[in-house]
Structures are given as structure tokens and as C-alpha cells.
Amino acid sequence: MDDLQKMLQSRQPKEPPQVVALKKYAKTHHGVDIAVRVSKKSYLITVPGASLAHIFRVETAKIVESCDLDKRLVIHIGY
């Protein structure tokens, strides 16, 4: 039996399907990588620029529908 330390190191965390969908949406539609954080009430995405954040805000309804989000979408600007 493997010791606990070894088991925890080899364990890969699983992302919720909504997080995977958000990252895929950003990559396929805009060609950028985004960071996604999940809280009890929202999905917080960090995009690399103000203009891109505005585009994501305009597309919020489309993103919520295509990514099947069950929480609020929050968009932050990060560099």
C-alpha cells in the first residue's frame, strides 16, 4: 500500500466542467488563456486586458449559455 504522501502527490485535481468550458471558450473564440476561480456564488475569470474584458462583458449572455454556468460570471482585468 502506498503511503499517504505519495498518493496525494500523484492525485490530479479535477476541474468542474464549467471551468474547462470557460477556458476552452476563451481559447477558441479569442485565442487567450484565462485564469478561473470558483466561489460559492460566482465564477471569476481574469483576462489579460481591458479591451478583452469589455468583449467578455458584452458576450456574457452567450458565455453563460454556451458554458452552462450555474453561477454568476465575474470578469476581472489582470496582466
mmCIF file as gemmi writes it, N, C-alpha and C atoms, coordinates in Angstrom:
data_model
loop_
_atom_site.group_PDB
_atom_site.id
_atom_site.type_symbol
_atom_site.label_atom_id
_atom_site.label_alt_id
_atom_site.label_comp_id
_atom_site.label_asym_id
_atom_site.label_entity_id
_atom_site.label_seq_id
_atom_site.pdbx_PDB_ins_code
_atom_site.Cartn_x
_atom_site.Cartn_y
_atom_site.Cartn_z
_atom_site.occupancy
_atom_site.B_iso_or_equiv
_atom_site.pdbx_formal_charge
_atom_site.auth_seq_id
_atom_site.auth_asym_id
_atom_site.pdbx_PDB_model_num
ATOM 1 N N . MET Axp A 1 ? 0.837 -1.18 0 1 0 ? 1 A 1
ATOM 2 C CA . MET Axp A 1 ? 0 0 0 1 0 ? 1 A 1
ATOM 3 C C . MET Axp A 1 ? 0.888 1.253 0 1 0 ? 1 A 1
ATOM 4 N N . ASP Axp A 2 ? 0.568 2.176 -0.902 1 0 ? 2 A 1
ATOM 5 C CA . ASP Axp A 2 ? 1.343 3.416 -0.976 1 0 ? 2 A 1
ATOM 6 C C . ASP Axp A 2 ? 1.108 4.263 0.262 1 0 ? 2 A 1
ATOM 7 N N . ASP Axp A 3 ? 2.136 4.965 0.643 1 0 ? 3 A 1
ATOM 8 C CA . ASP Axp A 3 ? 1.931 5.859 1.784 1 0 ? 3 A 1
ATOM 9 C C . ASP Axp A 3 ? 1.123 7.082 1.352 1 0 ? 3 A 1
ATOM 10 N N . LEU Axp A 4 ? 0.554 7.756 2.296 1 0 ? 4 A 1
ATOM 11 C CA . LEU Axp A 4 ? -0.358 8.865 2.047 1 0 ? 4 A 1
ATOM 12 C C . LEU Axp A 4 ? 0.301 10.006 1.269 1 0 ? 4 A 1
ATOM 13 N N . GLN Axp A 5 ? 1.548 10.303 1.574 1 0 ? 5 A 1
ATOM 14 C CA . GLN Axp A 5 ? 2.273 11.375 0.891 1 0 ? 5 A 1
ATOM 15 C C . GLN Axp A 5 ? 2.356 11.117 -0.61 1 0 ? 5 A 1
ATOM 16 N N . LYS Axp A 6 ? 2.691 9.904 -0.985 1 0 ? 6 A 1
ATOM 17 C CA . LYS Axp A 6 ? 2.838 9.553 -2.386 1 0 ? 6 A 1
ATOM 18 C C . LYS Axp A 6 ? 1.496 9.608 -3.113 1 0 ? 6 A 1
ATOM 19 N N . MET Axp A 7 ? 0.452 9.167 -2.452 1 0 ? 7 A 1
ATOM 20 C CA . MET Axp A 7 ? -0.885 9.195 -3.053 1 0 ? 7 A 1
ATOM 21 C C . MET Axp A 7 ? -1.35 10.631 -3.295 1 0 ? 7 A 1
ATOM 22 N N . LEU Axp A 8 ? -1.095 11.516 -2.346 1 0 ? 8 A 1
ATOM 23 C CA . LEU Axp A 8 ? -1.517 12.901 -2.501 1 0 ? 8 A 1
ATOM 24 C C . LEU Axp A 8 ? -0.73 13.625 -3.586 1 0 ? 8 A 1
ATOM 25 N N . GLN Axp A 9 ? 0.532 13.296 -3.753 1 0 ? 9 A 1
ATOM 26 C CA . GLN Axp A 9 ? 1.345 13.926 -4.779 1 0 ? 9 A 1
ATOM 27 C C . GLN Axp A 9 ? 0.916 13.499 -6.18 1 0 ? 9 A 1
ATOM 28 N N . SER Axp A 10 ? 0.499 12.276 -6.327 1 0 ? 10 A 1
ATOM 29 C CA . SER Axp A 10 ? 0.119 11.779 -7.647 1 0 ? 10 A 1
ATOM 30 C C . SER Axp A 10 ? -1.325 12.106 -8.01 1 0 ? 10 A 1
ATOM 31 N N . ARG Axp A 11 ? -2.092 12.57 -7.057 1 0 ? 11 A 1
ATOM 32 C CA . ARG Axp A 11 ? -3.504 12.884 -7.303 1 0 ? 11 A 1
ATOM 33 C C . ARG Axp A 11 ? -3.626 14.194 -8.073 1 0 ? 11 A 1
ATOM 34 N N . GLN Axp A 12 ? -4.326 14.156 -9.186 1 0 ? 12 A 1
ATOM 35 C CA . GLN Axp A 12 ? -4.552 15.341 -10.002 1 0 ? 12 A 1
ATOM 36 C C . GLN Axp A 12 ? -5.917 15.938 -9.644 1 0 ? 12 A 1
ATOM 37 N N . PRO Axp A 13 ? -5.967 17.228 -9.319 1 0 ? 13 A 1
ATOM 38 C CA . PRO Axp A 13 ? -7.263 17.835 -9.018 1 0 ? 13 A 1
ATOM 39 C C . PRO Axp A 13 ? -8.131 17.91 -10.279 1 0 ? 13 A 1
ATOM 40 N N . LYS Axp A 14 ? -9.42 17.687 -10.105 1 0 ? 14 A 1
ATOM 41 C CA . LYS Axp A 14 ? -10.334 17.724 -11.232 1 0 ? 14 A 1
ATOM 42 C C . LYS Axp A 14 ? -11.083 19.05 -11.229 1 0 ? 14 A 1
ATOM 43 N N . GLU Axp A 15 ? -11.082 19.708 -12.375 1 0 ? 15 A 1
ATOM 44 C CA . GLU Axp A 15 ? -11.78 20.97 -12.508 1 0 ? 15 A 1
ATOM 45 C C . GLU Axp A 15 ? -13.242 20.704 -12.844 1 0 ? 15 A 1
ATOM 46 N N . PRO Axp A 16 ? -14.132 21.562 -12.362 1 0 ? 16 A 1
ATOM 47 C CA . PRO Axp A 16 ? -15.532 21.434 -12.754 1 0 ? 16 A 1
ATOM 48 C C . PRO Axp A 16 ? -15.671 21.627 -14.268 1 0 ? 16 A 1
ATOM 49 N N . PRO Axp A 17 ? -16.68 21.025 -14.879 1 0 ? 17 A 1
ATOM 50 C CA . PRO Axp A 17 ? -16.831 21.155 -16.333 1 0 ? 17 A 1
ATOM 51 C C . PRO Axp A 17 ? -17.03 22.599 -16.788 1 0 ? 17 A 1
ATOM 52 N N . GLN Axp A 18 ? -17.595 23.436 -15.93 1 0 ? 18 A 1
ATOM 53 C CA . GLN Axp A 18 ? -17.783 24.84 -16.294 1 0 ? 18 A 1
ATOM 54 C C . GLN Axp A 18 ? -16.443 25.562 -16.429 1 0 ? 18 A 1
ATOM 55 N N . VAL Axp A 19 ? -15.491 25.238 -15.576 1 0 ? 19 A 1
ATOM 56 C CA . VAL Axp A 19 ? -14.161 25.854 -15.646 1 0 ? 19 A 1
ATOM 57 C C . VAL Axp A 19 ? -13.471 25.446 -16.948 1 0 ? 19 A 1
ATOM 58 N N . VAL Axp A 20 ? -13.553 24.182 -17.277 1 0 ? 20 A 1
ATOM 59 C CA . VAL Axp A 20 ? -12.961 23.693 -18.525 1 0 ? 20 A 1
ATOM 60 C C . VAL Axp A 20 ? -13.622 24.386 -19.716 1 0 ? 20 A 1
ATOM 61 N N . ALA Axp A 21 ? -14.946 24.524 -19.665 1 0 ? 21 A 1
ATOM 62 C CA . ALA Axp A 21 ? -15.679 25.173 -20.757 1 0 ? 21 A 1
ATOM 63 C C . ALA Axp A 21 ? -15.298 26.645 -20.892 1 0 ? 21 A 1
ATOM 64 N N . LEU Axp A 22 ? -15.131 27.354 -19.78 1 0 ? 22 A 1
ATOM 65 C CA . LEU Axp A 22 ? -14.729 28.762 -19.832 1 0 ? 22 A 1
ATOM 66 C C . LEU Axp A 22 ? -13.348 28.925 -20.461 1 0 ? 22 A 1
ATOM 67 N N . LYS Axp A 23 ? -12.411 28.088 -20.052 1 0 ? 23 A 1
ATOM 68 C CA . LYS Axp A 23 ? -11.058 28.167 -20.607 1 0 ? 23 A 1
ATOM 69 C C . LYS Axp A 23 ? -11.06 27.844 -22.1 1 0 ? 23 A 1
ATOM 70 N N . LYS Axp A 24 ? -11.842 26.838 -22.473 1 0 ? 24 A 1
ATOM 71 C CA . LYS Axp A 24 ? -11.932 26.453 -23.878 1 0 ? 24 A 1
ATOM 72 C C . LYS Axp A 24 ? -12.572 27.567 -24.704 1 0 ? 24 A 1
ATOM 73 N N . TYR Axp A 25 ? -13.619 28.193 -24.179 1 0 ? 25 A 1
ATOM 74 C CA . TYR Axp A 25 ? -14.284 29.296 -24.875 1 0 ? 25 A 1
ATOM 75 C C . TYR Axp A 25 ? -13.301 30.433 -25.14 1 0 ? 25 A 1
ATOM 76 N N . ALA Axp A 26 ? -12.558 30.818 -24.13 1 0 ? 26 A 1
ATOM 77 C CA . ALA Axp A 26 ? -11.599 31.913 -24.28 1 0 ? 26 A 1
ATOM 78 C C . ALA Axp A 26 ? -10.52 31.572 -25.307 1 0 ? 26 A 1
ATOM 79 N N . LYS Axp A 27 ? -10.068 30.346 -25.287 1 0 ? 27 A 1
ATOM 80 C CA . LYS Axp A 27 ? -9.005 29.928 -26.206 1 0 ? 27 A 1
ATOM 81 C C . LYS Axp A 27 ? -9.513 29.851 -27.643 1 0 ? 27 A 1
ATOM 82 N N . THR Axp A 28 ? -10.694 29.283 -27.861 1 0 ? 28 A 1
ATOM 83 C CA . THR Axp A 28 ? -11.181 29.106 -29.23 1 0 ? 28 A 1
ATOM 84 C C . THR Axp A 28 ? -11.723 30.398 -29.842 1 0 ? 28 A 1
ATOM 85 N N . HIS Axp A 29 ? -12.411 31.22 -29.063 1 0 ? 29 A 1
ATOM 86 C CA . HIS Axp A 29 ? -13.016 32.424 -29.613 1 0 ? 29 A 1
ATOM 87 C C . HIS Axp A 29 ? -12.077 33.628 -29.636 1 0 ? 29 A 1
ATOM 88 N N . HIS Axp A 30 ? -11.151 33.706 -28.686 1 0 ? 30 A 1
ATOM 89 C CA . HIS Axp A 30 ? -10.307 34.896 -28.579 1 0 ? 30 A 1
ATOM 90 C C . HIS Axp A 30 ? -8.812 34.587 -28.566 1 0 ? 30 A 1
ATOM 91 N N . GLY Axp A 31 ? -8.446 33.326 -28.51 1 0 ? 31 A 1
ATOM 92 C CA . GLY Axp A 31 ? -7.035 32.95 -28.571 1 0 ? 31 A 1
ATOM 93 C C . GLY Axp A 31 ? -6.213 33.345 -27.356 1 0 ? 31 A 1
ATOM 94 N N . VAL Axp A 32 ? -6.852 33.42 -26.178 1 0 ? 32 A 1
ATOM 95 C CA . VAL Axp A 32 ? -6.136 33.797 -24.964 1 0 ? 32 A 1
ATOM 96 C C . VAL Axp A 32 ? -6.351 32.745 -23.881 1 0 ? 32 A 1
ATOM 97 N N . ASP Axp A 33 ? -5.414 32.709 -22.956 1 0 ? 33 A 1
ATOM 98 C CA . ASP Axp A 33 ? -5.56 31.873 -21.772 1 0 ? 33 A 1
ATOM 99 C C . ASP Axp A 33 ? -6.078 32.746 -20.644 1 0 ? 33 A 1
ATOM 100 N N . ILE Axp A 34 ? -7.022 32.221 -19.887 1 0 ? 34 A 1
ATOM 101 C CA . ILE Axp A 34 ? -7.595 32.968 -18.77 1 0 ? 34 A 1
ATOM 102 C C . ILE Axp A 34 ? -7.429 32.163 -17.494 1 0 ? 34 A 1
ATOM 103 N N . ALA Axp A 35 ? -7.493 32.864 -16.37 1 0 ? 35 A 1
ATOM 104 C CA . ALA Axp A 35 ? -7.489 32.209 -15.062 1 0 ? 35 A 1
ATOM 105 C C . ALA Axp A 35 ? -8.93 32.196 -14.569 1 0 ? 35 A 1
ATOM 106 N N . VAL Axp A 36 ? -9.326 31.079 -13.964 1 0 ? 36 A 1
ATOM 107 C CA . VAL Axp A 36 ? -10.693 30.937 -13.467 1 0 ? 36 A 1
ATOM 108 C C . VAL Axp A 36 ? -10.644 30.524 -12.008 1 0 ? 36 A 1
ATOM 109 N N . ARG Axp A 37 ? -11.395 31.249 -11.176 1 0 ? 37 A 1
ATOM 110 C CA . ARG Axp A 37 ? -11.548 30.881 -9.77 1 0 ? 37 A 1
ATOM 111 C C . ARG Axp A 37 ? -13.026 30.656 -9.497 1 0 ? 37 A 1
ATOM 112 N N . VAL Axp A 38 ? -13.305 29.672 -8.673 1 0 ? 38 A 1
ATOM 113 C CA . VAL Axp A 38 ? -14.694 29.326 -8.357 1 0 ? 38 A 1
ATOM 114 C C . VAL Axp A 38 ? -14.956 29.632 -6.896 1 0 ? 38 A 1
ATOM 115 N N . SER Axp A 39 ? -16.064 30.305 -6.632 1 0 ? 39 A 1
ATOM 116 C CA . SER Axp A 39 ? -16.51 30.54 -5.265 1 0 ? 39 A 1
ATOM 117 C C . SER Axp A 39 ? -17.939 30.015 -5.137 1 0 ? 39 A 1
ATOM 118 N N . LYS Axp A 40 ? -18.529 30.191 -3.975 1 0 ? 40 A 1
ATOM 119 C CA . LYS Axp A 40 ? -19.885 29.696 -3.758 1 0 ? 40 A 1
ATOM 120 C C . LYS Axp A 40 ? -20.9 30.364 -4.673 1 0 ? 40 A 1
ATOM 121 N N . LYS Axp A 41 ? -20.67 31.649 -4.979 1 0 ? 41 A 1
ATOM 122 C CA . LYS Axp A 41 ? -21.662 32.414 -5.724 1 0 ? 41 A 1
ATOM 123 C C . LYS Axp A 41 ? -21.278 32.757 -7.155 1 0 ? 41 A 1
ATOM 124 N N . SER Axp A 42 ? -20.007 32.555 -7.541 1 0 ? 42 A 1
ATOM 125 C CA . SER Axp A 42 ? -19.616 33.041 -8.867 1 0 ? 42 A 1
ATOM 126 C C . SER Axp A 42 ? -18.41 32.296 -9.438 1 0 ? 42 A 1
ATOM 127 N N . TYR Axp A 43 ? -18.24 32.504 -10.752 1 0 ? 43 A 1
ATOM 128 C CA . TYR Axp A 43 ? -17.025 32.118 -11.464 1 0 ? 43 A 1
ATOM 129 C C . TYR Axp A 43 ? -16.3 33.41 -11.769 1 0 ? 43 A 1
ATOM 130 N N . LEU Axp A 44 ? -15.097 33.566 -11.283 1 0 ? 44 A 1
ATOM 131 C CA . LEU Axp A 44 ? -14.326 34.772 -11.505 1 0 ? 44 A 1
ATOM 132 C C . LEU Axp A 44 ? -13.256 34.463 -12.546 1 0 ? 44 A 1
ATOM 133 N N . ILE Axp A 45 ? -13.309 35.177 -13.653 1 0 ? 45 A 1
ATOM 134 C CA . ILE Axp A 45 ? -12.289 34.992 -14.682 1 0 ? 45 A 1
ATOM 135 C C . ILE Axp A 45 ? -11.413 36.231 -14.739 1 0 ? 45 A 1
ATOM 136 N N . THR Axp A 46 ? -10.135 36.017 -14.967 1 0 ? 46 A 1
ATOM 137 C CA . THR Axp A 46 ? -9.178 37.1 -15.1 1 0 ? 46 A 1
ATOM 138 C C . THR Axp A 46 ? -8.654 37.078 -16.525 1 0 ? 46 A 1
ATOM 139 N N . VAL Axp A 47 ? -8.893 38.171 -17.238 1 0 ? 47 A 1
ATOM 140 C CA . VAL Axp A 47 ? -8.474 38.28 -18.638 1 0 ? 47 A 1
ATOM 141 C C . VAL Axp A 47 ? -7.326 39.273 -18.754 1 0 ? 47 A 1
ATOM 142 N N . PRO Axp A 48 ? -6.482 39.132 -19.777 1 0 ? 48 A 1
ATOM 143 C CA . PRO Axp A 48 ? -5.26 39.942 -19.852 1 0 ? 48 A 1
ATOM 144 C C . PRO Axp A 48 ? -5.397 41.297 -20.532 1 0 ? 48 A 1
ATOM 145 N N . GLY Axp A 49 ? -6.436 42.049 -20.239 1 0 ? 49 A 1
ATOM 146 C CA . GLY Axp A 49 ? -6.531 43.392 -20.807 1 0 ? 49 A 1
ATOM 147 C C . GLY Axp A 49 ? -7.934 43.954 -20.716 1 0 ? 49 A 1
ATOM 148 N N . ALA Axp A 50 ? -8.025 45.282 -20.711 1 0 ? 50 A 1
ATOM 149 C CA . ALA Axp A 50 ? -9.311 45.943 -20.552 1 0 ? 50 A 1
ATOM 150 C C . ALA Axp A 50 ? -10.212 45.747 -21.77 1 0 ? 50 A 1
ATOM 151 N N . SER Axp A 51 ? -9.644 45.804 -22.959 1 0 ? 51 A 1
ATOM 152 C CA . SER Axp A 51 ? -10.473 45.641 -24.153 1 0 ? 51 A 1
ATOM 153 C C . SER Axp A 51 ? -11.053 44.234 -24.228 1 0 ? 51 A 1
ATOM 154 N N . LEU Axp A 52 ? -10.261 43.27 -23.858 1 0 ? 52 A 1
ATOM 155 C CA . LEU Axp A 52 ? -10.754 41.886 -23.849 1 0 ? 52 A 1
ATOM 156 C C . LEU Axp A 52 ? -11.8 41.685 -22.752 1 0 ? 52 A 1
ATOM 157 N N . ALA Axp A 53 ? -11.617 42.324 -21.619 1 0 ? 53 A 1
ATOM 158 C CA . ALA Axp A 53 ? -12.611 42.254 -20.55 1 0 ? 53 A 1
ATOM 159 C C . ALA Axp A 53 ? -13.94 42.832 -21.018 1 0 ? 53 A 1
ATOM 160 N N . HIS Axp A 54 ? -13.886 43.923 -21.768 1 0 ? 54 A 1
ATOM 161 C CA . HIS Axp A 54 ? -15.111 44.517 -22.307 1 0 ? 54 A 1
ATOM 162 C C . HIS Axp A 54 ? -15.806 43.56 -23.273 1 0 ? 54 A 1
ATOM 163 N N . ILE Axp A 55 ? -15.045 42.917 -24.127 1 0 ? 55 A 1
ATOM 164 C CA . ILE Axp A 55 ? -15.618 41.947 -25.064 1 0 ? 55 A 1
ATOM 165 C C . ILE Axp A 55 ? -16.297 40.816 -24.298 1 0 ? 55 A 1
ATOM 166 N N . PHE Axp A 56 ? -15.645 40.324 -23.246 1 0 ? 56 A 1
ATOM 167 C CA . PHE Axp A 56 ? -16.241 39.26 -22.44 1 0 ? 56 A 1
ATOM 168 C C . PHE Axp A 56 ? -17.519 39.744 -21.754 1 0 ? 56 A 1
ATOM 169 N N . ARG Axp A 57 ? -17.54 40.991 -21.313 1 0 ? 57 A 1
ATOM 170 C CA . ARG Axp A 57 ? -18.744 41.532 -20.679 1 0 ? 57 A 1
ATOM 171 C C . ARG Axp A 57 ? -19.892 41.63 -21.672 1 0 ? 57 A 1
ATOM 172 N N . VAL Axp A 58 ? -19.595 42.027 -22.893 1 0 ? 58 A 1
ATOM 173 C CA . VAL Axp A 58 ? -20.621 42.101 -23.934 1 0 ? 58 A 1
ATOM 174 C C . VAL Axp A 58 ? -21.147 40.701 -24.261 1 0 ? 58 A 1
ATOM 175 N N . GLU Axp A 59 ? -20.265 39.699 -24.243 1 0 ? 59 A 1
ATOM 176 C CA . GLU Axp A 59 ? -20.632 38.327 -24.586 1 0 ? 59 A 1
ATOM 177 C C . GLU Axp A 59 ? -21.098 37.516 -23.384 1 0 ? 59 A 1
ATOM 178 N N . THR Axp A 60 ? -21.342 38.14 -22.253 1 0 ? 60 A 1
ATOM 179 C CA . THR Axp A 60 ? -21.673 37.41 -21.033 1 0 ? 60 A 1
ATOM 180 C C . THR Axp A 60 ? -22.852 36.454 -21.212 1 0 ? 60 A 1
ATOM 181 N N . ALA Axp A 61 ? -23.921 36.904 -21.821 1 0 ? 61 A 1
ATOM 182 C CA . ALA Axp A 61 ? -25.094 36.039 -22.006 1 0 ? 61 A 1
ATOM 183 C C . ALA Axp A 61 ? -24.745 34.815 -22.853 1 0 ? 61 A 1
ATOM 184 N N . LYS Axp A 62 ? -23.973 35.03 -23.904 1 0 ? 62 A 1
ATOM 185 C CA . LYS Axp A 62 ? -23.543 33.928 -24.768 1 0 ? 62 A 1
ATOM 186 C C . LYS Axp A 62 ? -22.639 32.955 -24.008 1 0 ? 62 A 1
ATOM 187 N N . ILE Axp A 63 ? -21.738 33.494 -23.201 1 0 ? 63 A 1
ATOM 188 C CA . ILE Axp A 63 ? -20.818 32.665 -22.426 1 0 ? 63 A 1
ATOM 189 C C . ILE Axp A 63 ? -21.577 31.822 -21.403 1 0 ? 63 A 1
ATOM 190 N N . VAL Axp A 64 ? -22.513 32.445 -20.69 1 0 ? 64 A 1
ATOM 191 C CA . VAL Axp A 64 ? -23.289 31.73 -19.671 1 0 ? 64 A 1
ATOM 192 C C . VAL Axp A 64 ? -24.056 30.575 -20.308 1 0 ? 64 A 1
ATOM 193 N N . GLU Axp A 65 ? -24.623 30.819 -21.473 1 0 ? 65 A 1
ATOM 194 C CA . GLU Axp A 65 ? -25.389 29.768 -22.151 1 0 ? 65 A 1
ATOM 195 C C . GLU Axp A 65 ? -24.491 28.667 -22.706 1 0 ? 65 A 1
ATOM 196 N N . SER Axp A 66 ? -23.421 29.04 -23.391 1 0 ? 66 A 1
ATOM 197 C CA . SER Axp A 66 ? -22.575 28.032 -24.038 1 0 ? 66 A 1
ATOM 198 C C . SER Axp A 66 ? -21.743 27.228 -23.036 1 0 ? 66 A 1
ATOM 199 N N . CYS Axp A 67 ? -21.395 27.83 -21.91 1 0 ? 67 A 1
ATOM 200 C CA . CYS Axp A 67 ? -20.594 27.117 -20.907 1 0 ? 67 A 1
ATOM 201 C C . CYS Axp A 67 ? -21.463 26.486 -19.811 1 0 ? 67 A 1
ATOM 202 N N . ASP Axp A 68 ? -22.76 26.688 -19.898 1 0 ? 68 A 1
ATOM 203 C CA . ASP Axp A 68 ? -23.72 26.109 -18.945 1 0 ? 68 A 1
ATOM 204 C C . ASP Axp A 68 ? -23.379 26.495 -17.504 1 0 ? 68 A 1
ATOM 205 N N . LEU Axp A 69 ? -23.195 27.794 -17.282 1 0 ? 69 A 1
ATOM 206 C CA . LEU Axp A 69 ? -22.823 28.283 -15.956 1 0 ? 69 A 1
ATOM 207 C C . LEU Axp A 69 ? -24.04 28.307 -15.035 1 0 ? 69 A 1
ATOM 208 N N . ASP Axp A 70 ? -23.845 27.852 -13.819 1 0 ? 70 A 1
ATOM 209 C CA . ASP Axp A 70 ? -24.917 27.826 -12.832 1 0 ? 70 A 1
ATOM 210 C C . ASP Axp A 70 ? -24.746 28.902 -11.761 1 0 ? 70 A 1
ATOM 211 N N . LYS Axp A 71 ? -23.695 29.71 -11.922 1 0 ? 71 A 1
ATOM 212 C CA . LYS Axp A 71 ? -23.413 30.808 -11.002 1 0 ? 71 A 1
ATOM 213 C C . LYS Axp A 71 ? -23.143 32.067 -11.817 1 0 ? 71 A 1
ATOM 214 N N . ARG Axp A 72 ? -23.045 33.17 -11.137 1 0 ? 72 A 1
ATOM 215 C CA . ARG Axp A 72 ? -22.748 34.456 -11.746 1 0 ? 72 A 1
ATOM 216 C C . ARG Axp A 72 ? -21.354 34.471 -12.361 1 0 ? 72 A 1
ATOM 217 N N . LEU Axp A 73 ? -21.179 35.196 -13.458 1 0 ? 73 A 1
ATOM 218 C CA . LEU Axp A 73 ? -19.874 35.35 -14.099 1 0 ? 73 A 1
ATOM 219 C C . LEU Axp A 73 ? -19.309 36.72 -13.744 1 0 ? 73 A 1
ATOM 220 N N . VAL Axp A 74 ? -18.114 36.738 -13.152 1 0 ? 74 A 1
ATOM 221 C CA . VAL Axp A 74 ? -17.438 37.978 -12.778 1 0 ? 74 A 1
ATOM 222 C C . VAL Axp A 74 ? -16.15 38.058 -13.596 1 0 ? 74 A 1
ATOM 223 N N . ILE Axp A 75 ? -15.91 39.233 -14.17 1 0 ? 75 A 1
ATOM 224 C CA . ILE Axp A 75 ? -14.743 39.409 -15.055 1 0 ? 75 A 1
ATOM 225 C C . ILE Axp A 75 ? -13.812 40.451 -14.438 1 0 ? 75 A 1
ATOM 226 N N . HIS Axp A 76 ? -12.548 40.069 -14.267 1 0 ? 76 A 1
ATOM 227 C CA . HIS Axp A 76 ? -11.528 40.974 -13.761 1 0 ? 76 A 1
ATOM 228 C C . HIS Axp A 76 ? -10.445 41.156 -14.811 1 0 ? 76 A 1
ATOM 229 N N . ILE Axp A 77 ? -9.773 42.29 -14.727 1 0 ? 77 A 1
ATOM 230 C CA . ILE Axp A 77 ? -8.667 42.583 -15.626 1 0 ? 77 A 1
ATOM 231 C C . ILE Axp A 77 ? -7.361 42.282 -14.899 1 0 ? 77 A 1
ATOM 232 N N . GLY Axp A 78 ? -6.519 41.502 -15.509 1 0 ? 78 A 1
ATOM 233 C CA . GLY Axp A 78 ? -5.227 41.166 -14.925 1 0 ? 78 A 1
ATOM 234 C C . GLY Axp A 78 ? -4.17 41.124 -15.997 1 0 ? 78 A 1
ATOM 235 N N . TYR Axp A 79 ? -2.944 41.422 -15.634 1 0 ? 79 A 1
ATOM 236 C CA . TYR Axp A 79 ? -1.866 41.453 -16.617 1 0 ? 79 A 1
ATOM 237 C C . TYR Axp A 79 ? -0.834 40.413 -16.332 1 0 ? 79 A 1
